[in-house]
Amino acid sequence: IRDALHTPPPPSSRPGSEEARGGVASEAAAGSGYRGSAWAAVMASGLLSFSPLIWQYSTHAEVFAMNNTFLALLLFLSVRFVQERRVADCYWGALVIGLGLSNQHTLLLYALPIVAWMLWHGRKELLKPAPLLTLALLGLLGLTPYLYLFWAATHAGMGSWGDTSTLSGWPAVGFWTHFFRKEYGTFALYSGKEGERNQLQAALTLYTSSTFAKDSLFTAWAAVIGVGVGFRKEGWRGVSAIALSAFLFYMIVFHSLANLPLDKPLYLGVHMRFWMQPHIVLFAFIGIGLACLLSFANLWRPTVAPVLAILLVGLQVARNFETMDQSNNLYIYNFGKDLLEGRGQNAVLFTQGDLVTNSIRYLQRCEKKRLDVAHLDMPMMTYEWFKTRHVPHMPSKIVFPGMQFSVNAVRLNEHRGCCPFSMKQLLDANIGTKVGNATRPFYLIGGWYGQEGGTAEQMIPGYHAEPIGMGARITRANKRLKTKEFKEEIKGFKLRLDLPDATKYDETTWERTILENYINYGMAVNVQRMDRAVAKGKEDVEGSSWIKEQGELKKCLAGLDTLVAIVRGLPMKHEMADLFRNTAIAYGRLKCPRPDLYPTEPCPGQDKMREMMTEFLRVTKKTEAETETERIVVNNPTKFINLG
């Protein structure tokens, strides 16, 4: 594609046939008009292929690599049409567009300007009834993979999305709902309340800076030269014009519609996946620009070009290899295993979040692990089709007291006229039920999907979720876990030694989220152990202010200290500020032999308490007003303070 961007239009499309033939001959003789410059193509495609963004998603079972293929084919066919004016290339292009739209809708943002351009410039050949009908039929033929969805809906597997068994139905049911992605919002990436519009300028700035510094090996500036060279050779009638037009159309329209909150790193990482399509055109222009510059410097000679191209691509590989090397990346797999293992027989898991839900779903559906566990994804439960498509796959009976889950049983727009149910109603109908002779345990992973009254500690009235490591155990508020039951639940939680490297995986990656989850799970379970120790009361000594469960407190501190040691070596301390605060509180409850003689008589707990609280204040983003109590601890170094 990069080579063809600088192939002149065929003689028949230019005035003066003899002059046209002479022009083609002279350009072909002068450096082959970039056509046949294989090493320029190697340089451009190598920089693109081994850029972090393309490299990462070329190793994933994702839609993006296939989407890149369809776009590359479409551009290639456009080039061929310009060169040879073969209507067959347009026919193939229509088929590719249909197939591409079956894979990902964003291809439309490239297809529209390319189709408009080809119809206009090929109007003599294409704007006739027979060719137009053929183009339309081939485009529809490309969309035929969608027909599979009608069959698939009647054979829906565990974890499948939507109900496409009919063309339409209730607002959240039917083929057209799925086709237009109405659950998320048509032409939107995000359905959450914090979704944002009008961030075009911010998004374009992020794209420019990321491409220049991260993906292009600081060569993105050469694209400007590539565009200039293309227009100088071809004017507005060549492939450079349509490639640039499609690039600009995509960048402006997509970033005007995309509504993911870009100030959140993980969502930014999701948004960045859609930069691969513009990269394909941009790197083509980068290759042209670099080759032109090197030619101007008399360095793009047959004996030198291969060396320069291989050297530049080699630098790109060397720069990114360590980060892109995922040969030992089993983090999501292990995370899913840890979420499933250790659960009681016939357990019920309430989950939310892509990472939690999909890691469990993979292990159950693909590797058939722990099929006795019923997995209920709370966001998916808000759709009517969850009950009709997912519940039949449950390993044991789950009672659904209505059609769809909704916080506080409030009827939503996509609900039928009746029968939403709340989380409390769902728990009331199922907590305490048995499979065989054993009572099923219920777990929460990822937090509740909304609060139904009560307090922050008891978000679902009448129920309590107690941290046990990888998630929380759900019990009735008046029947919490006994000490023996709690210890049995937490004994399976061990912090992995092979956690993701925070210096390799930044905030835009799922691996960083896994690391944060493990640390948060570890902190929550140790704080819960400490709270249980505090609940046991003070020492059986008159006037004592110390909790009697000092042994249990020391076990909590051992766990918290392990987490602190991990976090101190990470570039993410502000996200873990509460870990330092909770560790400080634990040390403040550690018994001091002679508090009345402090600080003359040493008291390690007091010293560590202030050290941890100082670290908390250093990394937290809370205001001074919000940290007034913590500052009292730090600002009174000689005063004994018992936090017990």
DAZIBEL-V363030 format. One record per pair of residues at least 12 apart in sequence whose C-alpha atoms are under 7 Angstrom apart, sorted by the first residue. I is the first residue (numbers start at 1). J is the second residue. D is the distance in Angstrom with one decimal. If there is no record, write none. Layout:
BEGIN
I/J/D, I/J/D
END
This chain:
BEGIN
1/75/6.9, 1/76/5.6, 2/41/6.3, 2/284/4.7, 2/288/6.9, 3/34/5.6, 3/35/4.9, 3/36/6.8, 3/37/6.7, 3/41/6.6, 4/35/6.1, 4/79/6.2, 5/230/6.9, 5/239/5.4, 5/240/5.5, 6/33/6.3, 6/34/6.2, 6/35/7.0, 6/230/5.9, 7/33/6.3, 7/35/6.3, 8/24/6.9, 8/234/6.1, 9/82/6.1, 9/83/5.8, 9/238/6.5, 10/83/5.7, 10/84/6.8, 39/305/6.3, 39/306/5.7, 39/309/6.0, 40/287/6.0, 40/291/6.1, 40/309/6.9, 41/287/6.9, 42/309/6.6, 43/287/6.4, 43/309/4.7, 43/310/7.0, 43/312/6.9, 43/313/6.1, 44/283/5.9, 44/284/6.0, 44/286/6.7, 44/287/4.4, 46/313/5.4, 47/216/6.5, 47/313/5.6, 47/316/6.3, 48/283/6.2, 50/316/6.3, 50/317/5.9, 51/215/4.7, 51/216/6.6, 51/316/6.9, 52/215/5.9, 52/320/6.5, 52/324/6.9, 53/215/6.9, 54/276/6.4, 56/324/6.5, 63/103/6.6, 67/100/6.4, 67/103/6.8, 67/104/6.6, 68/277/6.2, 70/96/6.3, 70/100/5.6, 71/107/7.0, 74/93/5.7, 74/96/6.6, 77/89/5.5, 77/93/6.2, 79/239/6.3, 91/135/5.6, 91/138/6.8, 94/135/5.7, 94/138/5.8, 94/139/4.8, 95/138/5.0, 95/139/4.9, 95/141/6.7, 95/142/4.9, 96/142/6.6, 97/111/6.7, 97/139/6.5, 97/142/7.0, 98/139/4.7, 98/140/6.2, 98/141/6.9, 98/142/3.8, 98/143/4.8, 99/142/4.3, 99/143/5.7, 102/143/5.6, 102/145/6.5, 102/146/6.6, 109/249/6.8, 109/250/5.2, 110/246/5.3, 110/250/6.2, 113/245/7.0, 113/246/5.6, 114/242/6.5, 114/246/6.6, 117/242/6.9, 149/164/6.0, 150/164/5.6, 150/165/4.8, 153/165/5.1, 156/389/6.3, 158/365/6.7, 158/390/6.0, 158/393/6.2, 159/361/6.6, 159/390/7.0, 162/178/6.7, 162/385/6.1, 163/385/5.9, 164/178/6.9, 170/414/7.0, 170/416/7.0, 171/414/5.1, 172/383/6.7, 172/414/5.4, 173/385/7.0, 187/257/6.3, 188/257/6.1, 188/258/5.6, 188/259/6.2, 189/258/5.8, 189/259/6.0, 189/260/6.2, 190/259/6.1, 190/260/5.6, 194/261/6.7, 195/259/5.1, 195/260/5.4, 195/261/5.6, 196/259/4.5, 196/260/6.2, 196/261/5.7, 197/256/6.9, 197/257/6.8, 197/259/5.2, 198/256/6.2, 199/256/6.7, 200/255/5.2, 200/256/5.2, 203/255/6.4, 217/316/6.5, 219/286/6.9, 220/286/6.1, 222/286/4.9, 222/289/4.7, 222/290/5.8, 223/282/6.4, 223/285/4.6, 223/286/4.0, 223/289/5.6, 225/289/4.8, 226/285/4.6, 226/286/6.1, 226/288/4.8, 226/289/3.8, 227/240/6.9, 227/285/6.1, 243/281/6.5, 247/278/5.7, 247/281/6.7, 265/507/5.4, 265/508/4.8, 266/507/6.0, 266/508/4.2, 266/509/6.3, 268/508/6.4, 269/508/4.4, 269/509/6.5, 323/504/5.9, 331/500/6.9, 331/511/6.8, 332/359/6.3, 333/359/6.4, 336/356/7.0, 336/359/4.6, 336/360/5.0, 339/470/5.9, 340/360/6.9, 340/370/7.0, 342/492/6.1, 344/441/6.2, 345/372/6.7, 346/372/4.9, 346/373/5.0, 346/374/7.0, 346/440/5.8, 347/373/4.9, 347/374/6.3, 347/440/5.4, 347/441/5.0, 347/442/5.9, 348/373/5.8, 348/374/4.7, 348/375/6.1, 348/441/6.4, 348/442/4.8, 348/443/6.2, 349/374/6.1, 349/375/5.0, 349/376/5.9, 349/442/6.1, 349/443/4.9, 349/444/6.0, 350/375/6.5, 350/376/4.9, 350/377/5.9, 350/378/6.4, 350/443/6.1, 350/444/4.9, 350/445/6.2, 351/376/6.2, 351/377/4.9, 351/378/5.9, 351/444/6.1, 351/445/4.8, 351/446/5.7, 352/377/5.6, 352/378/5.8, 352/379/6.4, 352/445/6.9, 352/446/5.3, 353/446/6.4, 357/377/6.6, 371/395/6.8, 372/395/5.5, 373/395/6.9, 374/394/5.6, 374/395/6.2, 378/449/6.5, 381/404/6.2, 381/405/5.5, 382/404/5.2, 382/405/4.7, 382/406/5.9, 383/404/5.9, 384/403/6.0, 384/404/5.3, 387/403/6.8, 398/430/6.8, 399/429/6.2, 399/430/6.3, 400/426/6.2, 401/421/6.1, 401/425/6.8, 401/426/6.3, 402/419/4.7, 402/420/5.4, 402/421/5.4, 403/419/5.4, 403/420/5.7, 404/420/4.9, 404/421/6.1, 405/420/5.7, 405/421/5.0, 405/422/5.8, 405/423/6.9, 406/420/6.0, 406/421/5.9, 406/422/5.4, 407/422/5.3, 407/423/6.6, 407/450/6.1, 407/452/6.3, 408/422/4.8, 408/452/5.5, 409/421/4.5, 409/422/4.3, 424/460/6.1, 424/461/6.9, 442/473/6.1, 442/474/5.3, 443/471/6.9, 443/472/5.6, 443/473/4.5, 443/474/5.3, 444/471/5.7, 444/472/5.1, 444/473/6.3, 444/474/6.6, 445/471/4.5, 445/472/6.5, 462/476/5.9, 462/477/5.1, 463/475/5.8, 463/476/4.4, 463/477/4.5, 464/476/5.9, 464/477/5.0, 467/524/6.0, 467/525/5.3, 467/528/6.5, 468/489/6.1, 468/490/5.1, 468/525/5.3, 469/490/6.1, 469/493/5.5, 469/521/5.1, 469/522/6.0, 469/525/5.2, 470/493/6.9, 470/521/5.8, 471/521/6.9, 499/515/6.2, 500/512/6.7, 500/515/5.9, 502/570/6.1, 502/571/7.0, 519/563/6.5, 523/560/6.4, 523/579/6.5, 526/556/5.1, 526/559/6.6, 526/560/6.8, 529/556/6.6, 530/553/5.8, 530/556/6.3, 533/549/5.4, 533/552/6.5, 533/553/6.8, 534/547/5.9, 545/644/7.0, 546/589/7.0, 546/591/6.2, 546/644/6.1, 547/644/6.5, 550/590/6.9, 557/583/6.9, 557/586/6.6, 560/583/6.1, 573/619/6.2, 574/619/4.7, 574/620/5.4, 577/616/5.3, 577/619/6.0, 577/620/5.3, 578/616/7.0, 580/612/5.2, 580/613/6.3, 580/615/6.4, 580/616/5.2, 581/612/6.4, 581/613/5.6, 581/616/5.6, 583/612/6.6, 584/608/6.8, 584/609/4.2, 584/610/6.8, 584/612/5.0, 584/613/5.5, 585/609/6.7, 585/643/6.3, 587/605/4.8, 587/606/6.7, 587/608/6.3, 587/609/5.1, 588/605/5.9, 588/606/5.9, 588/609/5.5, 588/642/5.6, 588/643/4.9, 588/644/6.7, 589/642/6.1, 589/643/5.2, 589/644/4.4, 590/605/5.5, 592/605/6.9, 595/640/6.5, 598/640/6.3, 599/638/5.8, 610/633/6.5, 610/634/5.5, 613/630/6.6, 613/634/6.6, 614/634/6.2
END
